[in-house]
Structure formats: structure tokens, C-alpha cells
């Protein structure tokens, strides 16, 4: 029989908005499937901007170097379209160089030439660097930095707690002034231009260029450099430091940030596959404290290391005591240090770039 339908009591719209503005992004995405009104409500910019955000997943490159996205829990369709369709409307070739919180630094071009070499040129017929926000589909083309010998890959800095600004750092390679200091250009989205400075580093820190070599924390860029060191400079170019990394200088450390602190780690793949994690206690003295020693083989459920096996920790959760590791073959997992919980998030050996969505308007967005 047909039962009498009862209308559920409704909440005032203002109350619904307040509730949804406190719901994480992934939940908002699920709520869109309830109905068309819910789709419109959960897509409202005001709600998305206020929604609390945390790590949602990782951009990574597969074996064919195609860009992919893996959700944090390893389930469901990607929360972000890794093809970046809003950029594809303008550029034929897009390569994600770095991810910093909710922004991506991409090299883009319409040229048919080899995309492994990039020159600065804002013309659509040449290559350029673009800072984009996948959540809002906004993007800004960076102007040429102006180095006569050609420009290196720059480094992106962005803090979602201060969404009104992003900065980009471009150290000039192999060029020194009379006193031996390096030259650095800093772009600010507030001014839309580059500022050229003589660095406060006493010697060239030989910056390592790559997708996993920079950390932006407390308004300061941290750049991993050759020689077991980290070179730092704040967004205004006023405070310059070179910090020695912890542990054996013969082993390369990676760096990341979590809960407002700088972390460094390394895995001894040549022996017992122990993971060592340090936290920087004092910038002034460069003091590090060994915080965790973890048996990586146990996390992967293996008794011993096979010849050729190599493990890597590639990220630390920005808000929790959780780390992310891969065997670089067919398994990537998360490890909750507090709860001793291991979760497989990907059946590929990916090294991902952590992504936290940000729905604030992109500073100086031109598109």
C-alpha cells in the first residue's frame, strides 16, 4: 500500500549554509549527488571558500609520465581532474612542476619542440610558467624573470592561511657577485612583478631542482641543496639561512612540513630499510631532533629486502602524524604513526605531490 508521505522539517537556509561550510571538500562532493538543489548549494562559491580543507590526495606521474591524481583514501574517482582541462583550452603542452598546498606551478606551451627545455615567454607560441588553482580553475601567467642566460625552474610558495598572496622564487644559477653571493628573483602576486636581490647566502647553496625539493613554511621557502644543506629565504627576501641537514651526510634527506614544523627524513635502502624522521627544533642553531625510527619492511608486510628493492617516503601529512611511502613498484601506503595503522592508497609505486584544495580566489588571476 502507499504510505502517507510526510514532509521532513526543513532547516532555514542560513543554518544549512553554516553547516555545509564546515564540511570537508570530499563530503561536499558526495552531497552533490543528492539532488539538483543540493548540487547547486554544495557548488556555491561562498560555501566552498569557507569549507575546512585538508590534504585530499596526490598528483603523480605514471610510468608514461602522464599526470594522475590519487585520492587520500585510495578510493573513488579522482577529486581533481589531472588533465587540467581549463588549461588545455589554451595550451597544448602542460607539465606540472610543483604543487604547493592548493596551487600548481606548470610549464605550458603550444610549441611542437622538445618540452624538456623551457624558456620564459608569455607569448602563446612559446613556453611560459603558469600558477593555477585546480579547485577554482583560475590561473596566472608569470612574466619573464629577465635572466639573460635563460631561467631555471622556479619554486612556488603558497600558504592557504594567507590566500591573498603567492610567491615564486627563482635563484639565478652559477652567477655570483663580487662578494660571492648568489642572485635571486622573487615574484609576488601582490605586485605582479619580479624583484631582483643579491642573496644573503654567503656561498652558492647549489639548489637541487625537482618536484620534491621545496617546502614553503611560515612564509619562508626551504630549498634542498647539494651538500646536505637546506637554503631558506623569506617571502620579502630579508632573512636568509643555510641549515645543515641531520644524520649522515652521505645519505640524501628529503624535507616536508607538518603542523607548522619542518621535517627531514631518509631511508637506509642499502641495509635494514630503517626510516629516520627528524624535526627541526631551532632555526638559529640548526638543531634537529630524531623523532621516529620506523622499520619500513614491516609496514609493507615483508620479512626482508630483495635485491633491487627501494623504498621512499615522499610526504608527511600537513595536519596529522601520518606519513606516505612507496616501494616504487606496485604499492603506495599511508602510515598513521599515532594509531600504528597502515593503509594501502595506491597499487602503483607512485611518488605523489600532496594537494590540499583551496577555494579562495587566486591572487592576480588573469584567467
C-alpha positions, -999 to 999 in steps of 0.1 A, spaced: 0 0 0 10 36 -5 21 50 28 14 86 37 44 107 28 55 131 55 75 162 48 106 163 68 111 195 88 133 219 69 161 240 83 165 277 75 188 282 45 212 302 67 216 272 90 222 248 61 249 272 47 266 273 82 265 235 84 279 229 49 306 255 53 321 233 80 320 201 59 352 189 42 355 191 5 352 154 -1 319 153 17 306 182 -3 314 163 -35 293 134 -23 264 156 -12 262 170 -48 247 136 -58 216 140 -35 196 163 -58 199 192 -82 192 217 -54 220 201 -33 243 202 -63 238 239 -66 241 245 -29 273 225 -25 288 242 -55 282 277 -42 315 296 -40 307 311 -6 303 277 9 334 262 -8 356 291 3 346 286 40 348 248 39 377 235 60 403 219 38 430 193 45 451 170 24 429 155 -2 453 134 -23 484 134 -46 493 144 -81 517 120 -95 532 109 -129 527 73 -141 553 53 -160 544 71 -192 548 105 -174 511 112 -177 497 132 -148 474 113 -124 456 120 -92 452 96 -63 426 104 -35 439 103 0 419 72 9 427 55 -24 391 50 -33 366 66 -58 371 87 -88 398 115 -86 386 146 -67 406 166 -92 408 161 -130 446 157 -135 443 167 -172 436 203 -160 410 209 -188 407 246 -181 444 250 -191 441 226 -221 418 251 -237 448 274 -241 479 252 -241 487 221 -259 516 210 -236 513 212 -198 538 199 -173 532 202 -135 565 212 -120 555 217 -84 525 216 -60 523 239 -30 491 234 -9 463 242 -33 483 258 -62 502 242 -91 533 256 -109 531 244 -145 552 250 -176 529 254 -206 534 257 -243 519 255 -277 552 247 -294 559 214 -311 595 214 -299 611 193 -272 592 201 -240 621 192 -217 637 226 -223 617 257 -212 623 294 -220 604 322 -204 580 339 -229 544 349 -222 535 345 -259 512 316 -266 536 305 -293 563 300 -268 566 284 -234 558 301 -201 552 293 -164 516 294 -151 504 293 -115 469 277 -114 443 267 -89 425 235 -99 397 240 -74 386 273 -89 401 268 -124 419 302 -122 454 308 -134 481 334 -138 509 336 -164 542 346 -148 561 373 -166 597 367 -178 621 369 -149 647 386 -170 679 365 -167 699 370 -199 713 334 -200 679 318 -195 659 310 -164 659 279 -142 627 262 -129 614 284 -102 600 274 -68 564 281 -57 554 293 -23 518 295 -11 500 293 23 463 287 23 461 306 56 472 337 37 453 331 4 457 367 -8 493 361 -20 516 336 -36 553 340 -42 577 324 -67 615 321 -61 640 319 -90 676 316 -79 700 325 -108 723 295 -114 761 297 -114 762 335 -111 778 354 -82 785 389 -73 820 402 -63 814 391 -27 804 356 -38 767 358 -31 741 344 -54 713 363 -72 677 355 -66 645 369 -81 613 368 -61 578 372 -77 549 384 -56 513 381 -68 506 413 -49 528 434 -72 527 411 -103 564 416 -109 598 402 -100 622 418 -75 659 410 -81 681 407 -50 716 397 -40 711 368 -17 722 367 19 737 332 14 774 335 19 782 309 -8 762 293 -36 740 266 -20 737 247 -53 700 244 -52 685 210 -62 658 214 -89 629 190 -89 593 183 -79 601 173 -44 629 197 -33 610 227 -19 589 234 12 570 266 20 565 271 57 558 301 79 563 325 50 597 310 41 608 288 12 631 259 21 652 246 -8 671 214 -6 706 219 -19 736 198 -27 760 193 2 734 181 28 720 215 33 688 235 32 688 271 19 660 293 32 647 328 24 615 345 35 590 360 10 603 395 14 640 385 8 651 398 42 660 366 62 685 342 46 698 310 62 716 278 53 708 249 76 727 216 77 705 186 74 706 159 101 722 125 100 749 110 79 759 134 51 764 105 27 726 98 27 702 122 10 674 136 31 640 147 19 621 175 35 584 184 43 563 203 67 536 192 92 517 211 119 539 242 115 573 224 117 600 214 93 607 177 89 636 158 73 638 120 66 657 93 49 655 55 44 686 33 46 678 12 15 713 -3 15 709 -21 48 679 -27 70 654 -3 54 650 18 85 633 51 82 646 80 102 625 111 107 638 144 123 621 176 132 639 210 133 638 224 168 656 257 163 664 277 132 690 297 148 712 268 159 700 244 133 692 218 159 674 187 148 657 160 170 653 124 158 616 119 163 609 85 148 627 53 137 605 30 117 610 -4 101 598 1 66 597 -36 57 572 -42 85 549 -16 71 549 -33 37 544 -67 53 578 -81 42 604 -100 61 635 -90 42 647 -67 14 650 -83 -20 679 -73 -43 669 -42 -62 641 -32 -38 640 5 -30 616 23 -7 608 60 -4 589 83 19 576 111 -2 553 131 20 541 139 55 505 149 63 504 186 69 479 183 98 484 149 113 512 124 124 508 105 92 535 97 65 533 83 30 556 57 15 561 37 -17 580 7 -28 584 24 -62 569 -7 -79 534 -17 -70 524 -3 -36 519 31 -20 506 34 15 499 57 44 510 51 80 492 67 109 520 70 135 497 76 164 474 47 157 500 24 141 476 20 111 488 11 76 465 18 46 472 10 10 462 40 -10 475 30 -45 486 -2 -62 512 17 -81 547 27 -69 539 64 -71 557 94 -55 530 119 -51 528 157 -47 505 165 -18 474 186 -27 451 205 -4 422 222 -23 418 260 -18 387 278 -30 399 313 -23 403 335 -54 437 332 -70 457 364 -64 463 384 -96 444 358 -116 443 367 -152 420 339 -163 
